[in-house]
Amino acid sequence: MLCRSSNAAEQALAALEEACIGPSPVLVECDLLDFGSVRHAAAMVRERSSNGIDVLCCNAGIMLQEDLASRDGFDITMSTNVLSHFLLTRELIPELEHAANLRGEARIVSMSSGSGFGTPGLNPIYFCKQGGNLGGKRASYDRYHQSKLGNLIFTSALDKRLRARKSNIKALACTPGVCGTDMFVHATTVMRGKPSPRNSVPSTEDGSLAQLKCIADPSVQSGELWGPRMGMGGLPVKVDLAPPTVLVGDDEEKIFWNLCEEAVGEFKL
C-alpha cells in the first residue's frame, strides 16, 4: 500500500489490519511530489515482491489545488495525479510481468475522472516544468482536467504498448463519479465557499465499485474504461475510451508519452 499522506496511510493500514484475513498489509511511504521518493518506494516494493505484483492501482489524486511546483519543478496536481504514477508503473513493470507469467495476468488500474472527458484536449504546457506558473487559482480546474485526461491517455497508450509485446498485463481505467470523499468536501468548499454534506452524493463505497471491477473482475479487457452511469453512483458500466467522450488518439498518446519520459526518464515497452 502506497499513500501520499502519512496520517491517511496509518489510518488506512490500521483499518486493513483489522479486516485482514491473510498476510498483514505493509506500508510503503511514497511522496508523489518527489520523484526520488517514488523511486525509493518502488525499490522497497521490489524487495518485498518475490512473487511479482498482481495489481498496481494508481489511485492517488488531488483537485483544485494551488499553482505550486513539486520538488522536481512540475505542477503539484500533475505530479501527484499523473507523472509519479507513470514513474511508478515504469519502475514496477518487471514485477507485474513476473506475476503475469506466474499466474496468467496482472493489471495496472488508473483512477481518472469524468472531469477528464471532453474538451479541451491535451495541452503539453501542463506536463512541463512550469509548476507555479500555470494560471494561478483561476486555472486550478484546467490543471485537474489535464491530469485526468492524462490518466486516460496513459491507459490507452499503455494498452497498445502491452498488446504489441503480447504481454498478459491489462491496462484499465476507471472513474468514481461524484461521491462523498475528502476530495468532494475540498472541491465544494473551494467552489462554493463551504463544504457540501457528504451524504448529499453517493457514498465512497459506491465510488469504489468501478475501481474494484477493474481490479478483480475476470471479464474486463485491457484498454477498457469503467465508471458509474451518468457519473452518479450505481453499478459501473463500460465507457467509450475514444472521441468524442475522451480526446485521445495516436498523436495525443505519442506526445503524452514523450512528455512523461522527459519528466521522469525513458519508459520503453
PyRosetta script that sets phi, psi and omega in degrees:
from pyrosetta import init, pose_from_sequence

init()
pose = pose_from_sequence("MLCRSSNAAEQALAALEEACIGPSPVLVECDLLDFGSVRHAAAMVRERSSNGIDVLCCNAGIMLQEDLASRDGFDITMSTNVLSHFLLTRELIPELEHAANLRGEARIVSMSSGSGFGTPGLNPIYFCKQGGNLGGKRASYDRYHQSKLGNLIFTSALDKRLRARKSNIKALACTPGVCGTDMFVHATTVMRGKPSPRNSVPSTEDGSLAQLKCIADPSVQSGELWGPRMGMGGLPVKVDLAPPTVLVGDDEEKIFWNLCEEAVGEFKL")
pose.set_psi(1, 127.1)
pose.set_omega(1, 177.8)
pose.set_phi(2, -118.9)
pose.set_psi(2, 133.3)
pose.set_omega(2, -178.8)
pose.set_phi(3, -135.8)
pose.set_psi(3, 149.4)
pose.set_omega(3, 177.8)
pose.set_phi(4, -79.8)
pose.set_psi(4, -35.1)
pose.set_omega(4, -178.1)
pose.set_phi(5, -100.3)
pose.set_psi(5, 125.9)
pose.set_omega(5, -179.6)
pose.set_phi(6, -64.1)
pose.set_psi(6, -41.7)
pose.set_omega(6, 179.6)
pose.set_phi(7, -63.1)
pose.set_psi(7, -45.6)
pose.set_omega(7, 178.4)
pose.set_phi(8, -63.0)
pose.set_psi(8, -37.8)
pose.set_omega(8, -179.6)
pose.set_phi(9, -64.4)
pose.set_psi(9, -43.3)
pose.set_omega(9, -179.6)
pose.set_phi(10, -64.3)
pose.set_psi(10, -40.1)
pose.set_omega(10, 178.4)
pose.set_phi(11, -66.4)
pose.set_psi(11, -43.6)
pose.set_omega(11, 179.3)
pose.set_phi(12, -64.4)
pose.set_psi(12, -40.0)
pose.set_omega(12, 179.9)
pose.set_phi(13, -63.6)
pose.set_psi(13, -42.8)
pose.set_omega(13, 179.0)
pose.set_phi(14, -61.7)
pose.set_psi(14, -42.0)
pose.set_omega(14, 179.1)
pose.set_phi(15, -65.4)
pose.set_psi(15, -40.2)
pose.set_omega(15, 178.7)
pose.set_phi(16, -65.5)
pose.set_psi(16, -42.6)
pose.set_omega(16, 179.7)
pose.set_phi(17, -62.0)
pose.set_psi(17, -35.7)
pose.set_omega(17, 179.5)
pose.set_phi(18, -65.4)
pose.set_psi(18, -38.3)
pose.set_omega(18, -174.5)
pose.set_phi(19, -94.1)
pose.set_psi(19, -12.0)
pose.set_omega(19, -170.0)
pose.set_phi(20, -68.0)
pose.set_psi(20, 134.1)
pose.set_omega(20, 175.5)
pose.set_phi(21, -113.5)
pose.set_psi(21, -2.3)
pose.set_omega(21, 177.2)
pose.set_phi(22, -115.9)
pose.set_psi(22, -151.4)
pose.set_omega(22, 177.5)
pose.set_phi(23, -58.7)
pose.set_psi(23, 147.8)
pose.set_omega(23, -179.6)
pose.set_phi(24, -65.9)
pose.set_psi(24, 143.3)
pose.set_omega(24, 177.3)
pose.set_phi(25, -68.1)
pose.set_psi(25, 156.4)
pose.set_omega(25, -179.9)
pose.set_phi(26, -120.3)
pose.set_psi(26, 130.4)
pose.set_omega(26, 178.6)
pose.set_phi(27, -89.8)
pose.set_psi(27, 126.7)
pose.set_omega(27, 172.7)
pose.set_phi(28, -120.3)
pose.set_psi(28, 112.5)
pose.set_omega(28, -178.3)
pose.set_phi(29, -73.5)
pose.set_psi(29, 140.2)
pose.set_omega(29, -175.5)
pose.set_phi(30, -150.3)
pose.set_psi(30, 118.0)
pose.set_omega(30, 176.9)
pose.set_phi(31, -94.6)
pose.set_psi(31, 108.8)
pose.set_omega(31, -175.8)
pose.set_phi(32, -74.9)
pose.set_psi(32, -1.6)
pose.set_omega(32, 174.1)
pose.set_phi(33, -97.8)
pose.set_psi(33, 12.8)
pose.set_omega(33, -177.9)
pose.set_phi(34, -145.3)
pose.set_psi(34, 105.9)
pose.set_omega(34, -177.9)
pose.set_phi(35, -60.2)
pose.set_psi(35, -30.9)
pose.set_omega(35, 176.9)
pose.set_phi(36, -63.0)
pose.set_psi(36, -39.7)
pose.set_omega(36, 177.4)
pose.set_phi(37, -65.7)
pose.set_psi(37, -38.7)
pose.set_omega(37, 179.1)
pose.set_phi(38, -63.8)
pose.set_psi(38, -43.9)
pose.set_omega(38, 178.8)
pose.set_phi(39, -63.2)
pose.set_psi(39, -40.6)
pose.set_omega(39, 179.2)
pose.set_phi(40, -65.0)
pose.set_psi(40, -43.0)
pose.set_omega(40, 178.6)
pose.set_phi(41, -61.6)
pose.set_psi(41, -42.6)
pose.set_omega(41, 179.0)
pose.set_phi(42, -62.0)
pose.set_psi(42, -39.0)
pose.set_omega(42, 178.2)
pose.set_phi(43, -63.3)
pose.set_psi(43, -39.4)
pose.set_omega(43, 178.5)
pose.set_phi(44, -66.8)
pose.set_psi(44, -37.8)
pose.set_omega(44, 177.0)
pose.set_phi(45, -64.7)
pose.set_psi(45, -43.1)
pose.set_omega(45, 179.8)
pose.set_phi(46, -59.0)
pose.set_psi(46, -38.2)
pose.set_omega(46, 179.8)
pose.set_phi(47, -63.4)
pose.set_psi(47, -25.6)
pose.set_omega(47, -174.8)
pose.set_phi(48, -105.9)
pose.set_psi(48, 10.0)
pose.set_omega(48, -172.4)
pose.set_phi(49, -125.5)
pose.set_psi(49, 57.3)
pose.set_omega(49, -179.0)
pose.set_phi(50, -63.1)
pose.set_psi(50, -24.1)
pose.set_omega(50, 179.2)
pose.set_phi(51, -101.5)
pose.set_psi(51, 14.7)
pose.set_omega(51, 177.8)
pose.set_phi(52, 85.8)
pose.set_psi(52, 178.2)
pose.set_omega(52, -179.8)
pose.set_phi(53, -119.3)
pose.set_psi(53, 122.3)
pose.set_omega(53, -178.3)
pose.set_phi(54, -78.1)
pose.set_psi(54, -39.4)
pose.set_omega(54, -177.7)
pose.set_phi(55, -140.3)
pose.set_psi(55, 128.8)
pose.set_omega(55, 168.7)
pose.set_phi(56, -109.7)
pose.set_psi(56, 110.8)
pose.set_omega(56, -177.7)
pose.set_phi(57, -106.3)
pose.set_psi(57, 110.7)
pose.set_omega(57, -178.2)
pose.set_phi(58, -91.2)
pose.set_psi(58, 90.7)
pose.set_omega(58, -167.2)
pose.set_phi(59, -105.9)
pose.set_psi(59, -23.9)
pose.set_omega(59, -171.7)
pose.set_phi(60, -61.1)
pose.set_psi(60, 141.9)
pose.set_omega(60, 178.7)
pose.set_phi(61, -161.6)
pose.set_psi(61, 143.9)
pose.set_omega(61, 172.4)
pose.set_phi(62, -128.6)
pose.set_psi(62, 157.4)
pose.set_omega(62, -171.7)
pose.set_phi(63, -145.0)
pose.set_psi(63, 143.5)
pose.set_omega(63, 176.3)
pose.set_phi(64, 52.8)
pose.set_psi(64, 52.1)
pose.set_omega(64, -179.3)
pose.set_phi(65, -98.3)
pose.set_psi(65, 168.1)
pose.set_omega(65, 177.9)
pose.set_phi(66, -65.9)
pose.set_psi(66, 159.0)
pose.set_omega(66, 178.2)
pose.set_phi(67, -83.3)
pose.set_psi(67, 86.5)
pose.set_omega(67, -175.8)
pose.set_phi(68, -130.4)
pose.set_psi(68, 158.5)
pose.set_omega(68, 179.5)
pose.set_phi(69, -96.2)
pose.set_psi(69, 142.9)
pose.set_omega(69, 172.0)
pose.set_phi(70, -74.1)
pose.set_psi(70, 177.3)
pose.set_omega(70, 177.3)
pose.set_phi(71, -56.1)
pose.set_psi(71, -30.7)
pose.set_omega(71, -176.5)
pose.set_phi(72, -94.7)
pose.set_psi(72, 0.5)
pose.set_omega(72, 174.9)
pose.set_phi(73, 97.3)
pose.set_psi(73, 5.8)
pose.set_omega(73, -179.3)
pose.set_phi(74, -98.9)
pose.set_psi(74, 159.9)
pose.set_omega(74, 176.3)
pose.set_phi(75, -55.7)
pose.set_psi(75, 137.4)
pose.set_omega(75, -174.6)
pose.set_phi(76, -65.7)
pose.set_psi(76, -33.9)
pose.set_omega(76, 177.1)
pose.set_phi(77, -66.0)
pose.set_psi(77, -43.4)
pose.set_omega(77, -179.4)
pose.set_phi(78, -69.3)
pose.set_psi(78, -38.5)
pose.set_omega(78, 179.1)
pose.set_phi(79, -64.3)
pose.set_psi(79, -44.5)
pose.set_omega(79, -178.9)
pose.set_phi(80, -69.8)
pose.set_psi(80, -45.8)
pose.set_omega(80, -169.4)
pose.set_phi(81, -85.1)
pose.set_psi(81, -26.7)
pose.set_omega(81, -170.5)
pose.set_phi(82, -130.7)
pose.set_psi(82, -60.4)
pose.set_omega(82, -167.8)
pose.set_phi(83, -64.4)
pose.set_psi(83, -41.7)
pose.set_omega(83, 178.8)
pose.set_phi(84, -69.7)
pose.set_psi(84, -29.6)
pose.set_omega(84, 175.3)
pose.set_phi(85, -69.6)
pose.set_psi(85, -40.0)
pose.set_omega(85, 176.1)
pose.set_phi(86, -59.8)
pose.set_psi(86, -45.5)
pose.set_omega(86, 179.7)
pose.set_phi(87, -64.6)
pose.set_psi(87, -45.6)
pose.set_omega(87, -179.5)
pose.set_phi(88, -61.2)
pose.set_psi(88, -41.4)
pose.set_omega(88, 177.3)
pose.set_phi(89, -62.6)
pose.set_psi(89, -44.6)
pose.set_omega(89, 178.3)
pose.set_phi(90, -58.7)
pose.set_psi(90, -43.5)
pose.set_omega(90, -176.4)
pose.set_phi(91, -68.7)
pose.set_psi(91, -28.7)
pose.set_omega(91, -172.8)
pose.set_phi(92, -107.6)
pose.set_psi(92, 4.5)
pose.set_omega(92, 177.7)
pose.set_phi(93, -54.6)
pose.set_psi(93, -42.6)
pose.set_omega(93, 179.4)
pose.set_phi(94, -59.9)
pose.set_psi(94, -37.7)
pose.set_omega(94, 179.5)
pose.set_phi(95, -70.1)
pose.set_psi(95, -35.4)
pose.set_omega(95, 175.7)
pose.set_phi(96, -66.9)
pose.set_psi(96, -42.1)
pose.set_omega(96, 177.5)
pose.set_phi(97, -63.2)
pose.set_psi(97, -38.9)
pose.set_omega(97, 179.6)
pose.set_phi(98, -61.8)
pose.set_psi(98, -45.5)
pose.set_omega(98, 177.9)
pose.set_phi(99, -63.5)
pose.set_psi(99, -40.8)
pose.set_omega(99, 179.5)
pose.set_phi(100, -62.8)
pose.set_psi(100, -38.1)
pose.set_omega(100, 178.8)
pose.set_phi(101, -70.6)
pose.set_psi(101, -36.0)
pose.set_omega(101, -178.5)
pose.set_phi(102, -76.1)
pose.set_psi(102, -40.2)
pose.set_omega(102, -169.2)
pose.set_phi(103, -122.9)
pose.set_psi(103, 7.2)
pose.set_omega(103, 171.6)
pose.set_phi(104, 100.6)
pose.set_psi(104, -25.2)
pose.set_omega(104, 176.5)
pose.set_phi(105, -166.7)
pose.set_psi(105, 163.1)
pose.set_omega(105, 169.3)
pose.set_phi(106, -143.1)
pose.set_psi(106, 169.2)
pose.set_omega(106, -175.3)
pose.set_phi(107, -139.6)
pose.set_psi(107, 144.2)
pose.set_omega(107, 170.2)
pose.set_phi(108, -118.2)
pose.set_psi(108, 114.8)
pose.set_omega(108, -175.5)
pose.set_phi(109, -112.5)
pose.set_psi(109, 122.2)
pose.set_omega(109, 179.8)
pose.set_phi(110, -108.8)
pose.set_psi(110, 127.0)
pose.set_omega(110, 177.5)
pose.set_phi(111, -85.9)
pose.set_psi(111, 113.0)
pose.set_omega(111, 177.5)
pose.set_phi(112, -106.4)
pose.set_psi(112, -146.3)
pose.set_omega(112, -178.3)
pose.set_phi(113, -164.7)
pose.set_psi(113, 154.5)
pose.set_omega(113, 171.2)
pose.set_phi(114, -59.6)
pose.set_psi(114, -19.4)
pose.set_omega(114, 176.5)
pose.set_phi(115, -66.5)
pose.set_psi(115, -14.8)
pose.set_omega(115, 176.8)
pose.set_phi(116, -85.4)
pose.set_psi(116, -7.3)
pose.set_omega(116, -178.7)
pose.set_phi(117, -79.7)
pose.set_psi(117, 155.6)
pose.set_omega(117, 171.1)
pose.set_phi(118, 72.3)
pose.set_psi(118, -167.2)
pose.set_omega(118, -177.0)
pose.set_phi(119, -80.5)
pose.set_psi(119, 161.4)
pose.set_omega(119, -5.6)
pose.set_phi(120, -77.8)
pose.set_psi(120, 162.7)
pose.set_omega(120, 178.8)
pose.set_phi(121, -76.8)
pose.set_psi(121, -173.8)
pose.set_omega(121, -177.1)
pose.set_phi(122, -56.4)
pose.set_psi(122, 129.8)
pose.set_omega(122, 176.3)
pose.set_phi(123, -121.9)
pose.set_psi(123, 107.9)
pose.set_omega(123, -174.1)
pose.set_phi(124, -58.0)
pose.set_psi(124, -25.4)
pose.set_omega(124, -175.2)
pose.set_phi(125, -57.8)
pose.set_psi(125, -32.9)
pose.set_omega(125, -176.8)
pose.set_phi(126, -72.6)
pose.set_psi(126, -15.4)
pose.set_omega(126, -178.4)
pose.set_phi(127, -100.2)
pose.set_psi(127, 1.8)
pose.set_omega(127, -178.0)
pose.set_phi(128, -96.5)
pose.set_psi(128, 174.6)
pose.set_omega(128, -178.7)
pose.set_phi(129, -77.6)
pose.set_psi(129, 69.8)
pose.set_omega(129, -177.6)
pose.set_phi(130, -124.2)
pose.set_psi(130, 17.7)
pose.set_omega(130, -178.0)
pose.set_phi(131, -54.1)
pose.set_psi(131, 131.5)
pose.set_omega(131, -177.6)
pose.set_phi(132, 89.9)
pose.set_psi(132, -3.5)
pose.set_omega(132, -178.4)
pose.set_phi(133, -137.2)
pose.set_psi(133, 44.5)
pose.set_omega(133, -175.5)
pose.set_phi(134, -127.4)
pose.set_psi(134, 48.6)
pose.set_omega(134, 171.0)
pose.set_phi(135, 94.5)
pose.set_psi(135, -1.8)
pose.set_omega(135, 177.3)
pose.set_phi(136, 62.4)
pose.set_psi(136, -155.4)
pose.set_omega(136, -175.7)
pose.set_phi(137, -61.3)
pose.set_psi(137, -37.5)
pose.set_omega(137, -175.4)
pose.set_phi(138, -64.8)
pose.set_psi(138, -21.8)
pose.set_omega(138, -177.4)
pose.set_phi(139, -106.1)
pose.set_psi(139, 17.0)
pose.set_omega(139, -176.6)
pose.set_phi(140, -64.3)
pose.set_psi(140, -36.1)
pose.set_omega(140, 178.0)
pose.set_phi(141, -72.1)
pose.set_psi(141, -35.6)
pose.set_omega(141, 177.8)
pose.set_phi(142, -59.6)
pose.set_psi(142, -41.7)
pose.set_omega(142, 179.4)
pose.set_phi(143, -65.0)
pose.set_psi(143, -39.2)
pose.set_omega(143, 178.4)
pose.set_phi(144, -66.1)
pose.set_psi(144, -47.1)
pose.set_omega(144, 178.9)
pose.set_phi(145, -55.5)
pose.set_psi(145, -46.0)
pose.set_omega(145, -178.8)
pose.set_phi(146, -63.5)
pose.set_psi(146, -36.7)
pose.set_omega(146, 179.5)
pose.set_phi(147, -68.8)
pose.set_psi(147, -39.6)
pose.set_omega(147, -179.6)
pose.set_phi(148, -73.5)
pose.set_psi(148, -33.7)
pose.set_omega(148, 170.4)
pose.set_phi(149, -63.3)
pose.set_psi(149, -39.8)
pose.set_omega(149, 177.9)
pose.set_phi(150, -58.8)
pose.set_psi(150, -40.3)
pose.set_omega(150, 176.6)
pose.set_phi(151, -58.4)
pose.set_psi(151, -39.3)
pose.set_omega(151, -178.3)
pose.set_phi(152, -74.2)
pose.set_psi(152, -40.1)
pose.set_omega(152, 176.1)
pose.set_phi(153, -63.3)
pose.set_psi(153, -40.0)
pose.set_omega(153, 178.6)
pose.set_phi(154, -59.0)
pose.set_psi(154, -46.3)
pose.set_omega(154, -179.4)
pose.set_phi(155, -61.4)
pose.set_psi(155, -45.2)
pose.set_omega(155, -179.3)
pose.set_phi(156, -64.0)
pose.set_psi(156, -45.1)
pose.set_omega(156, -179.4)
pose.set_phi(157, -67.6)
pose.set_psi(157, -41.3)
pose.set_omega(157, -179.6)
pose.set_phi(158, -65.1)
pose.set_psi(158, -42.1)
pose.set_omega(158, 178.1)
pose.set_phi(159, -56.5)
pose.set_psi(159, -46.9)
pose.set_omega(159, -178.5)
pose.set_phi(160, -64.7)
pose.set_psi(160, -39.5)
pose.set_omega(160, -179.7)
pose.set_phi(161, -69.8)
pose.set_psi(161, -38.2)
pose.set_omega(161, 178.3)
pose.set_phi(162, -69.1)
pose.set_psi(162, -40.0)
pose.set_omega(162, 177.3)
pose.set_phi(163, -63.3)
pose.set_psi(163, -38.4)
pose.set_omega(163, -178.3)
pose.set_phi(164, -62.8)
pose.set_psi(164, -30.7)
pose.set_omega(164, 178.3)
pose.set_phi(165, -96.7)
pose.set_psi(165, 9.9)
pose.set_omega(165, 178.9)
pose.set_phi(166, 56.2)
pose.set_psi(166, 39.4)
pose.set_omega(166, 178.8)
pose.set_phi(167, -77.9)
pose.set_psi(167, 151.8)
pose.set_omega(167, 174.7)
pose.set_phi(168, -95.3)
pose.set_psi(168, 16.5)
pose.set_omega(168, 173.5)
pose.set_phi(169, -88.4)
pose.set_psi(169, 131.8)
pose.set_omega(169, 176.0)
pose.set_phi(170, -98.5)
pose.set_psi(170, 135.7)
pose.set_omega(170, 173.2)
pose.set_phi(171, -105.9)
pose.set_psi(171, 121.8)
pose.set_omega(171, -174.8)
pose.set_phi(172, -133.6)
pose.set_psi(172, 154.0)
pose.set_omega(172, 176.2)
pose.set_phi(173, -129.7)
pose.set_psi(173, 153.5)
pose.set_omega(173, 178.7)
pose.set_phi(174, -144.1)
pose.set_psi(174, 161.5)
pose.set_omega(174, 173.1)
pose.set_phi(175, -129.8)
pose.set_psi(175, 145.0)
pose.set_omega(175, -177.0)
pose.set_phi(176, -90.1)
pose.set_psi(176, -15.6)
pose.set_omega(176, -169.1)
pose.set_phi(177, 72.2)
pose.set_psi(177, -176.7)
pose.set_omega(177, 176.6)
pose.set_phi(178, -78.1)
pose.set_psi(178, 123.6)
pose.set_omega(178, 178.7)
pose.set_phi(179, -149.9)
pose.set_psi(179, 166.2)
pose.set_omega(179, -167.5)
pose.set_phi(180, -81.7)
pose.set_psi(180, 57.0)
pose.set_omega(180, 178.6)
pose.set_phi(181, -88.9)
pose.set_psi(181, 174.4)
pose.set_omega(181, 172.7)
pose.set_phi(182, -60.2)
pose.set_psi(182, -34.9)
pose.set_omega(182, 178.5)
pose.set_phi(183, -62.7)
pose.set_psi(183, -39.9)
pose.set_omega(183, 177.3)
pose.set_phi(184, -60.7)
pose.set_psi(184, -44.6)
pose.set_omega(184, 179.2)
pose.set_phi(185, -62.4)
pose.set_psi(185, -45.1)
pose.set_omega(185, 179.4)
pose.set_phi(186, -63.2)
pose.set_psi(186, -47.0)
pose.set_omega(186, -175.9)
pose.set_phi(187, -64.0)
pose.set_psi(187, -42.6)
pose.set_omega(187, -179.7)
pose.set_phi(188, -68.9)
pose.set_psi(188, -31.4)
pose.set_omega(188, 176.4)
pose.set_phi(189, -66.0)
pose.set_psi(189, -43.6)
pose.set_omega(189, 178.8)
pose.set_phi(190, -64.9)
pose.set_psi(190, -43.1)
pose.set_omega(190, -174.0)
pose.set_phi(191, -79.3)
pose.set_psi(191, -32.6)
pose.set_omega(191, -172.3)
pose.set_phi(192, -117.9)
pose.set_psi(192, -6.2)
pose.set_omega(192, 179.8)
pose.set_phi(193, 87.8)
pose.set_psi(193, -8.3)
pose.set_omega(193, 176.1)
pose.set_phi(194, -154.8)
pose.set_psi(194, 152.5)
pose.set_omega(194, -176.9)
pose.set_phi(195, -73.4)
pose.set_psi(195, 142.1)
pose.set_omega(195, 172.2)
pose.set_phi(196, -83.9)
pose.set_psi(196, 149.6)
pose.set_omega(196, 179.7)
pose.set_phi(197, -61.9)
pose.set_psi(197, 137.5)
pose.set_omega(197, 179.1)
pose.set_phi(198, -59.9)
pose.set_psi(198, -36.0)
pose.set_omega(198, -176.0)
pose.set_phi(199, -77.9)
pose.set_psi(199, 5.3)
pose.set_omega(199, 176.0)
pose.set_phi(200, -85.1)
pose.set_psi(200, -5.6)
pose.set_omega(200, -180.0)
pose.set_phi(201, -134.4)
pose.set_psi(201, 169.2)
pose.set_omega(201, 177.6)
pose.set_phi(202, -55.4)
pose.set_psi(202, 158.0)
pose.set_omega(202, -175.7)
pose.set_phi(203, -74.0)
pose.set_psi(203, 165.4)
pose.set_omega(203, 174.7)
pose.set_phi(204, -63.3)
pose.set_psi(204, -31.7)
pose.set_omega(204, 177.0)
pose.set_phi(205, -62.7)
pose.set_psi(205, -43.1)
pose.set_omega(205, 175.2)
pose.set_phi(206, -60.4)
pose.set_psi(206, -41.2)
pose.set_omega(206, -177.6)
pose.set_phi(207, -66.0)
pose.set_psi(207, -19.4)
pose.set_omega(207, -178.6)
pose.set_phi(208, -88.6)
pose.set_psi(208, -6.5)
pose.set_omega(208, -171.4)
pose.set_phi(209, -62.7)
pose.set_psi(209, -43.5)
pose.set_omega(209, -179.7)
pose.set_phi(210, -66.3)
pose.set_psi(210, -37.4)
pose.set_omega(210, 178.0)
pose.set_phi(211, -63.7)
pose.set_psi(211, -45.2)
pose.set_omega(211, 179.0)
pose.set_phi(212, -64.2)
pose.set_psi(212, -36.4)
pose.set_omega(212, 177.2)
pose.set_phi(213, -62.0)
pose.set_psi(213, -45.2)
pose.set_omega(213, 180.0)
pose.set_phi(214, -66.6)
pose.set_psi(214, -31.9)
pose.set_omega(214, 179.6)
pose.set_phi(215, -73.8)
pose.set_psi(215, -40.2)
pose.set_omega(215, -165.0)
pose.set_phi(216, -122.6)
pose.set_psi(216, -19.8)
pose.set_omega(216, -175.0)
pose.set_phi(217, -72.7)
pose.set_psi(217, 122.9)
pose.set_omega(217, -178.8)
pose.set_phi(218, -68.7)
pose.set_psi(218, -15.2)
pose.set_omega(218, -174.6)
pose.set_phi(219, -87.8)
pose.set_psi(219, -14.5)
pose.set_omega(219, -176.5)
pose.set_phi(220, -70.1)
pose.set_psi(220, 149.8)
pose.set_omega(220, -177.5)
pose.set_phi(221, -115.8)
pose.set_psi(221, 148.1)
pose.set_omega(221, 179.0)
pose.set_phi(222, -56.7)
pose.set_psi(222, 139.2)
pose.set_omega(222, -179.7)
pose.set_phi(223, 91.9)
pose.set_psi(223, -0.4)
pose.set_omega(223, -178.6)
pose.set_phi(224, -87.6)
pose.set_psi(224, 156.3)
pose.set_omega(224, 176.1)
pose.set_phi(225, -124.0)
pose.set_psi(225, 127.7)
pose.set_omega(225, -178.4)
pose.set_phi(226, -124.6)
pose.set_psi(226, 143.7)
pose.set_omega(226, 177.8)
pose.set_phi(227, -168.8)
pose.set_psi(227, 170.1)
pose.set_omega(227, -179.4)
pose.set_phi(228, -68.9)
pose.set_psi(228, 145.8)
pose.set_omega(228, 178.4)
pose.set_phi(229, -61.3)
pose.set_psi(229, 129.9)
pose.set_omega(229, 179.9)
pose.set_phi(230, 59.9)
pose.set_psi(230, 16.0)
pose.set_omega(230, 174.7)
pose.set_phi(231, 73.5)
pose.set_psi(231, 13.1)
pose.set_omega(231, -175.1)
pose.set_phi(232, -134.2)
pose.set_psi(232, 79.9)
pose.set_omega(232, 170.5)
pose.set_phi(233, 68.3)
pose.set_psi(233, 179.9)
pose.set_omega(233, 179.5)
pose.set_phi(234, 88.7)
pose.set_psi(234, 175.8)
pose.set_omega(234, -179.7)
pose.set_phi(235, -65.3)
pose.set_psi(235, 143.2)
pose.set_omega(235, -177.8)
pose.set_phi(236, -70.2)
pose.set_psi(236, 149.8)
pose.set_omega(236, 175.0)
pose.set_phi(237, -125.2)
pose.set_psi(237, 157.9)
pose.set_omega(237, 177.9)
pose.set_phi(238, -76.2)
pose.set_psi(238, 133.2)
pose.set_omega(238, -178.6)
pose.set_phi(239, -111.9)
pose.set_psi(239, 146.6)
pose.set_omega(239, -178.0)
pose.set_phi(240, -73.1)
pose.set_psi(240, 114.2)
pose.set_omega(240, 177.7)
pose.set_phi(241, -87.8)
pose.set_psi(241, 65.7)
pose.set_omega(241, -176.3)
pose.set_phi(242, -164.7)
pose.set_psi(242, 162.6)
pose.set_omega(242, 175.4)
pose.set_phi(243, -60.7)
pose.set_psi(243, 149.5)
pose.set_omega(243, 1.6)
pose.set_phi(244, -86.5)
pose.set_psi(244, -4.1)
pose.set_omega(244, -178.8)
pose.set_phi(245, -64.7)
pose.set_psi(245, -49.5)
pose.set_omega(245, -179.7)
pose.set_phi(246, -125.1)
pose.set_psi(246, 126.1)
pose.set_omega(246, -176.9)
pose.set_phi(247, -84.5)
pose.set_psi(247, 77.2)
pose.set_omega(247, -179.3)
pose.set_phi(248, -130.0)
pose.set_psi(248, 137.3)
pose.set_omega(248, 178.4)
pose.set_phi(249, -159.3)
pose.set_psi(249, -177.4)
pose.set_omega(249, -176.5)
pose.set_phi(250, -58.7)
pose.set_psi(250, -42.8)
pose.set_omega(250, -178.9)
pose.set_phi(251, -64.6)
pose.set_psi(251, -45.2)
pose.set_omega(251, -180.0)
pose.set_phi(252, -63.4)
pose.set_psi(252, -39.1)
pose.set_omega(252, -179.7)
pose.set_phi(253, -64.7)
pose.set_psi(253, -42.3)
pose.set_omega(253, -179.8)
pose.set_phi(254, -65.3)
pose.set_psi(254, -46.1)
pose.set_omega(254, 179.6)
pose.set_phi(255, -62.3)
pose.set_psi(255, -46.5)
pose.set_omega(255, -179.6)
pose.set_phi(256, -58.8)
pose.set_psi(256, -48.4)
pose.set_omega(256, -177.1)
pose.set_phi(257, -61.7)
pose.set_psi(257, -42.7)
pose.set_omega(257, 179.4)
pose.set_phi(258, -63.8)
pose.set_psi(258, -40.6)
pose.set_omega(258, 179.3)
pose.set_phi(259, -63.4)
pose.set_psi(259, -43.2)
pose.set_omega(259, 179.6)
pose.set_phi(260, -66.7)
pose.set_psi(260, -38.4)
pose.set_omega(260, 177.6)
pose.set_phi(261, -66.1)
pose.set_psi(261, -37.5)
pose.set_omega(261, 176.7)
pose.set_phi(262, -63.2)
pose.set_psi(262, -31.9)
pose.set_omega(262, -178.4)
pose.set_phi(263, -78.1)
pose.set_psi(263, -45.1)
pose.set_omega(263, -170.0)
pose.set_phi(264, -121.1)
pose.set_psi(264, -6.3)
pose.set_omega(264, -179.0)
pose.set_phi(265, 112.8)
pose.set_psi(265, 164.1)
pose.set_omega(265, -174.0)
pose.set_phi(266, -62.1)
pose.set_psi(266, 139.1)
pose.set_omega(266, 176.9)
pose.set_phi(267, -130.6)
pose.set_psi(267, 90.0)
pose.set_omega(267, -178.5)
pose.set_phi(268, -89.4)
pose.set_psi(268, 132.7)
pose.set_omega(268, 175.1)
pose.set_phi(269, -130.4)
pose.dump_pdb("model.pdb")
